[in-house]
Amino acid sequence: MFVKMNVAGITIDPFTNAPIVILKDEKENNTLPIWIGVMEASAIAAELEKMEFSRPMTHDLIASVVKNMSLKVLKVEIVDIKDNVYYATLHVDNGEEIRKIDSRPSDAIAVALRTSAPIFVHEDVLKNSKHIKFDQDAIKKGLSEGSSLDVLEELSPDAFGKYKM
């Protein structure tokens, strides 16, 4: 079963300085932090802030191709987590069939925001994400298991402010 989620914002991991996109369900019972790259965070933040550029960014280009080819992004699903890596699928309708396209969650989220497609997360991903274990490199940098998640859970919604680029 899938849970509909919305982008609550982007924040920075206080330990690694890595951007994190925060997804929350509509009742705010479930929160899913996904650590992403700086470029992907910029793409998501730009759309959240409704920033316009003189030339299209990559995700804007994808949204434009989808629209101009009479395609429709029906939904984005975050379908799995393996070894702390999330997996997502774009569901695209070409008028004859629905195609499932493998994607990184950050890219899928950036496209979903630009195409007004809903974002869903499989309930197993929500369950398993609460047990993220950091790799040895992260632990060497001063992280203990669960420490970033603990920090995120203690933050108020106001703490998830705008990502500064």
JORA-V354030 format. One record per backbone hydrogen bond with DSSP energy under -1.0 kcal/mol. CO is the residue of the C=O (numbers start at 1). NH is the residue of the N-H. Records with the same first field share a line. If there is no record, write none. Layout:
CO = NH, NH
This chain:
1 = 123
3 = 121
6 = 24
9 = 22
11 = 20
13 = 17
18 = 13
19 = 36
20 = 11
21 = 34
22 = 8, 9
23 = 32
24 = 6
25 = 28
30 = 25
32 = 23
34 = 21
37 = 41
38 = 42
39 = 43
40 = 44
41 = 45
42 = 46
43 = 47
44 = 48
45 = 49
46 = 51
47 = 50
57 = 61
58 = 62
59 = 63
60 = 64
61 = 65
62 = 66
63 = 67
64 = 68
65 = 69
66 = 71
67 = 70
72 = 93
75 = 91
76 = 120
77 = 89
78 = 122
80 = 87
82 = 85
85 = 82
87 = 79, 80
88 = 103
89 = 77
90 = 101
91 = 74, 75
92 = 99
93 = 72
97 = 94
99 = 92
101 = 90
103 = 88
104 = 108
105 = 109
106 = 110
107 = 111
108 = 112
109 = 113
110 = 114
111 = 115
112 = 117
118 = 76
119 = 5
120 = 78
121 = 3
122 = 126
123 = 127
124 = 128
125 = 129
128 = 131
129 = 132
135 = 139
136 = 140
137 = 141
138 = 143
139 = 142
144 = 147
146 = 150
147 = 151
148 = 152
149 = 153
150 = 154
156 = 159
157 = 160
159 = 161
